[in-house]
Amino acid sequence: MKQQKTYRKKKVYFLLPSLAGGGSEKVILTLARNMDKSFFDCYILLFKADGEYLKDAHDLKIINLSIGNGFIKKLGFVKLIKHLRKETPDILFSSMVGVNQICSAVSFFFPKRMKFIIRETGVLRERTNLHFSYKWLAWWTFNRADKIIAQSNDISDDLTKNYRVSADKIVKIQNPLDIEYIEEQAEKLIDFKFNKDKFNLISIGRFSYQKGYDILLKSFLKLENRKQYHLTLIGDGELKKEYSEFISKNGLHKEVRMVEFTDNPYYYLKNADIFISSSRWEGLPNAVLESLACGTPVIANLYKGGINEIIQDGKNGFICDVGDSEIFGCVLEKARNTKWDKPKIKEQAGFTWNKEKIIAQYNTLFKTL
């Protein structure tokens, strides 16, 4: 009898600082959970085992380096190198600014044994708060990687034109959505009610400079007919107090509500009228994709990264300058008077970003390394 040939599984490490409630963390959880287990043995390697999504990762292989925020001070880099040398993974995957640079530095110690994959989540040239030295470091990082996953054409073009990355090194893969999970969670009742007498706007994300909630709030304040709308902001972050004070100072408490971070935003997304993405920069924002997967159209700020590959004007939303209150107000009115085909929006999102389709692309890439 002919003996069946056996293959050694590739050991894949997904590297993250923690499992905080962000888009990169959500994507990596989906990848680690759904990659082809007959070919890959997947682990999530954390600098510190904490964050909002940690409780959702009980079924995954988590490795805690217990480094925390003091990466250099606590000799975290040495600890990371020692662990990788001991465990010898085949693939090290990173998906966050900062961590990508750490992966590139690590690559000097593993010139042949390990493949390094970086997932770039935005157009770096659009990030005005990045120092020049960091942009130089990004160039160095990109050119150290074996493969770079770009979420959109904008990101791919940025890599090739501004950082001289070979096109052969770049693979375009968009974000995976667990459609069944989203639908299931969206049906769960939550102790929250939208004001049915108003047109309900919602935005979900970290209260940080990137997400541009200061832009949204200032523009919303200037709307002549803002009392016809209600805005719900869901999240947490370093600027939460600042935004709360702005709302209070400007008497917006009846038109704007802030809600704590939740691991089930889908009920809110399904029952809102419009999702607002006011970011200064993004890649392929998960919250936008999830809103469309719930059938809710999107108004997005005019930023590069990938939003132009998501929003089809008048079909699933609009793109405009959210910071221009006159333009923003006109687009809101247009959205309020549009008869949206929510089932079709939901169906299209499920077809385009379903996890089976996207994970298959990751499986194909990882098998070639």
C-alpha positions in Angstrom: 0.0 0.0 0.0 1.4 3.4 -1.0 2.2 5.5 2.0 0.5 8.9 2.0 3.0 11.9 2.0 2.8 14.1 5.1 3.6 17.7 5.3 5.0 19.7 8.2 2.6 22.6 9.1 4.0 26.1 8.8 4.1 27.8 12.1 2.7 31.3 11.8 3.1 34.1 14.4 0.8 37.1 14.3 2.6 39.8 16.3 0.6 42.5 18.2 1.2 44.8 21.2 -2.1 43.7 22.7 -5.6 42.8 21.8 -7.0 46.3 22.1 -10.2 47.0 20.2 -8.9 48.1 16.9 -9.2 47.1 13.3 -5.8 45.4 12.9 -6.5 43.3 16.0 -9.9 42.3 14.7 -8.4 41.3 11.3 -5.7 39.2 13.0 -8.2 37.4 15.2 -10.1 36.5 12.1 -7.0 35.3 10.3 -5.7 33.2 13.2 -9.1 31.6 13.7 -9.8 30.8 10.0 -6.5 30.0 8.3 -6.2 26.5 6.8 -5.4 24.4 9.8 -4.1 21.5 7.7 -1.3 23.7 6.5 -0.7 26.3 9.2 -0.3 26.3 13.0 -1.3 29.8 14.0 -0.3 31.7 17.2 -0.9 35.3 18.4 2.2 36.7 19.9 1.4 39.6 22.3 3.7 42.1 24.0 1.2 42.1 26.7 -2.0 40.0 27.1 -4.6 42.6 27.6 -7.2 44.6 25.6 -10.9 44.5 24.8 -10.7 41.6 22.4 -8.7 39.3 24.7 -11.8 37.6 26.1 -12.8 36.7 22.5 -9.6 34.9 21.9 -10.0 32.0 24.3 -10.1 29.5 21.5 -6.8 30.7 20.0 -3.2 30.0 20.9 -2.0 33.1 22.7 1.7 33.7 23.7 2.2 36.5 26.2 5.7 38.0 26.2 4.8 40.2 29.2 6.7 43.2 27.8 4.0 45.9 28.1 4.7 49.5 27.0 8.3 49.6 28.1 9.6 47.7 25.1 13.1 49.1 25.1 13.4 49.7 28.9 12.5 46.2 29.8 14.7 44.7 27.1 11.6 43.6 25.2 13.5 43.4 21.9 15.9 40.9 23.4 13.1 38.9 24.9 11.3 38.8 21.5 14.5 37.6 19.7 15.1 34.8 22.2 11.5 33.6 21.9 11.6 33.5 18.1 15.0 31.7 18.1 13.6 29.1 20.5 10.3 28.5 18.7 11.5 29.2 15.1 8.2 30.2 13.4 8.2 30.0 9.6 6.2 33.3 9.2 6.1 36.4 11.3 3.2 38.6 10.4 2.7 42.2 11.6 -0.1 44.7 10.9 0.6 47.9 12.9 2.7 51.0 12.6 5.6 50.6 15.0 5.3 46.8 15.2 6.2 46.6 11.5 9.5 48.4 12.3 10.2 46.0 15.1 9.7 43.0 12.7 12.1 44.5 10.2 14.8 45.0 12.9 14.2 41.4 14.0 14.7 40.2 10.4 18.5 40.9 10.8 18.7 38.0 13.2 16.8 35.6 10.9 18.1 36.2 7.4 16.9 32.9 5.9 14.8 30.9 8.4 11.8 33.2 8.7 9.6 35.0 6.3 8.4 38.5 7.3 5.0 39.8 6.1 3.8 43.3 6.8 0.2 44.4 6.3 0.2 48.2 5.6 -3.1 49.8 6.7 -2.8 53.3 5.2 -1.1 55.8 2.9 1.8 57.0 5.0 2.3 60.2 3.0 -1.2 61.3 4.1 -0.3 61.0 7.8 0.7 64.6 8.6 1.7 63.8 12.2 4.5 61.5 11.2 8.0 62.8 11.7 10.4 62.7 8.6 12.7 60.2 10.4 9.8 57.8 10.8 9.0 58.0 7.1 12.7 57.1 6.4 12.3 54.2 8.8 9.2 53.1 7.0 11.1 53.0 3.7 13.7 50.8 5.4 11.0 48.6 6.9 9.1 48.0 3.6 12.2 47.0 1.8 13.2 44.5 4.5 9.9 42.6 4.3 9.4 39.5 2.2 5.9 40.5 1.3 3.7 43.5 2.0 -0.1 43.3 2.0 -1.8 46.4 0.7 -5.4 46.9 1.3 -6.1 49.1 -1.6 -4.7 50.6 -4.8 -3.9 53.9 -3.0 -1.7 52.1 -0.5 0.0 50.0 -3.2 0.7 53.2 -5.3 2.1 54.9 -2.2 4.5 52.0 -1.6 5.8 51.8 -5.1 6.0 55.6 -5.9 7.1 57.1 -2.5 9.0 54.2 -0.9 10.4 52.5 -4.0 9.0 49.1 -3.1 9.1 46.5 -5.9 5.6 45.8 -7.2 6.4 42.1 -7.1 6.7 42.3 -3.3 3.1 43.8 -2.9 0.0 41.7 -2.7 -3.4 43.4 -2.6 -5.8 41.7 -0.1 -8.7 43.5 1.5 -10.2 43.0 4.9 -12.3 39.9 5.9 -15.7 40.2 7.4 -17.4 37.4 9.4 -20.8 38.0 7.9 -22.6 35.3 9.8 -21.3 36.6 13.1 -22.2 40.2 12.2 -25.8 39.2 11.3 -26.1 37.2 14.5 -24.9 40.0 16.8 -27.0 42.6 15.0 -30.1 40.8 16.1 -29.2 40.9 19.8 -31.3 43.4 21.7 -29.4 46.1 23.5 -30.6 48.6 26.1 -30.3 51.5 23.7 -32.9 53.3 21.5 -32.4 55.7 18.7 -34.7 58.7 18.5 -37.1 57.8 15.7 -38.1 61.5 15.3 -34.6 62.3 14.0 -32.2 61.1 11.3 -29.7 59.1 13.3 -26.0 59.3 12.5 -23.4 57.0 14.1 -19.7 56.7 14.2 -17.5 54.0 15.9 -13.8 54.2 16.5 -11.0 55.2 18.8 -11.2 58.7 20.1 -7.9 59.7 18.6 -6.5 62.3 16.3 -6.6 60.0 13.3 -10.4 59.4 13.5 -11.1 63.1 13.2 -14.0 63.4 15.6 -13.0 67.0 16.3 -13.6 67.6 12.6 -17.0 66.0 12.8 -18.1 67.7 15.9 -17.0 71.2 14.7 -18.8 70.7 11.4 -21.9 69.2 13.1 -22.1 72.3 15.4 -22.3 74.6 12.4 -25.2 72.8 10.7 -28.2 75.1 10.4 -30.6 72.2 10.7 -28.7 70.0 13.1 -31.7 69.6 15.4 -33.1 67.3 12.7 -30.2 64.9 13.3 -28.8 62.9 16.2 -25.2 61.8 16.4 -24.0 58.8 18.4 -20.3 58.3 18.9 -19.1 54.9 20.2 -15.6 54.3 21.4 -12.9 55.2 23.9 -9.4 56.7 23.8 -7.1 59.6 24.8 -9.3 62.4 23.4 -12.6 61.2 25.0 -12.5 63.9 27.7 -11.8 66.6 25.2 -14.7 65.6 23.0 -17.0 65.4 26.0 -16.1 68.9 27.1 -16.7 70.2 23.5 -20.2 68.7 23.5 -20.9 70.2 26.9 -19.4 73.6 26.2 -21.4 74.0 23.0 -24.7 72.7 24.3 -24.8 69.7 22.0 -25.8 67.2 24.7 -29.3 66.8 23.2 -28.0 66.2 19.7 -24.8 64.2 20.4 -24.4 61.2 22.6 -21.2 59.4 23.6 -21.3 55.6 24.2 -18.6 53.4 25.8 -16.7 51.0 23.6 -18.6 47.8 22.9 -17.6 44.5 21.3 -21.0 44.3 19.7 -21.5 47.5 17.7 -23.6 45.7 15.1 -27.0 46.4 16.7 -26.2 50.1 16.6 -25.0 49.9 13.0 -28.0 48.0 11.8 -30.5 50.5 13.4 -28.8 53.8 12.5 -29.6 55.7 9.4 -26.1 56.7 8.3 -22.6 55.8 9.4 -20.0 58.7 9.4 -16.3 58.1 8.8 -14.6 61.4 9.6 -11.0 60.1 9.7 -8.0 62.1 8.6 -6.5 58.9 7.1 -7.5 55.3 6.8 -6.7 52.2 4.9 -9.8 50.0 4.4 -11.7 50.9 7.6 -13.4 47.9 9.2 -16.1 50.0 10.8 -17.2 51.2 7.3 -17.2 47.7 5.9 -19.2 46.4 9.0 -21.7 49.2 8.6 -22.3 48.2 4.9 -22.5 44.6 6.0 -25.4 45.7 8.3 -27.1 47.5 5.4 -26.3 51.0 6.6 -24.9 53.5 4.1 -21.8 55.6 4.8 -20.8 59.2 4.5 -17.0 59.3 4.5 -14.4 62.0 4.7 -12.4 62.7 1.6 -9.2 60.8 2.5 -6.9 58.5 0.6 -6.4 54.9 1.5 -9.2 52.9 0.1 -12.5 54.5 0.8 -12.9 55.2 -3.0 -12.9 51.4 -3.5 -15.7 51.0 -1.0 -18.2 53.8 -1.5 -20.2 53.9 -4.7 -21.7 57.3 -4.8 -25.5 57.2 -4.2 -25.6 53.4 -4.0 -24.0 52.7 -0.6 -23.0 56.2 0.5 -21.2 59.4 -0.3 -17.7 60.8 0.0 -17.3 64.5 0.9 -15.2 67.0 2.9 -16.8 66.4 6.3 -14.9 69.4 7.7 -16.7 71.8 5.4 -20.0 72.2 7.2 -21.8 73.6 4.2 -20.8 70.6 2.0 -21.4 68.2 4.8 -24.8 69.6 5.5 -25.8 69.3 1.8 -24.6 65.6 1.7 -26.5 64.9 4.9 -29.7 66.3 3.3 -29.1 64.2 0.2 -28.6 61.1 2.3 -31.7 61.8 4.3 -33.8 62.1 1.1 -32.3 59.1 -0.6 -34.3 55.8 -0.7 -31.5 53.4 0.2 -31.7 49.8 -0.9 -30.4 48.4 2.5 -30.7 44.7 1.5 -28.7 45.3 -1.6 -26.0 47.2 0.3 -25.8 44.3 2.8 -25.7 41.7 0.0 -22.9 43.5 -1.9 -20.8 43.9 1.3 -21.2 40.2 2.1 -20.1 39.2 -1.4 -17.1 41.5 -1.6 -15.6 41.1 1.9 -16.8 37.7 3.2 -14.1 36.0 5.2 -14.0 32.8 3.1 -13.0 34.8 0.0 -10.4 36.9 1.8 -8.9 34.0 3.8 -8.5 32.0 0.7 -6.2 34.8 -0.6 -4.1 34.7 2.6 -3.9 30.9 2.4 -2.6 31.1 -1.1 0.0 33.7 -0.2 1.3 31.9 2.9 1.6 28.6 1.1 3.9 30.2 -1.5 6.4 31.4 1.2 
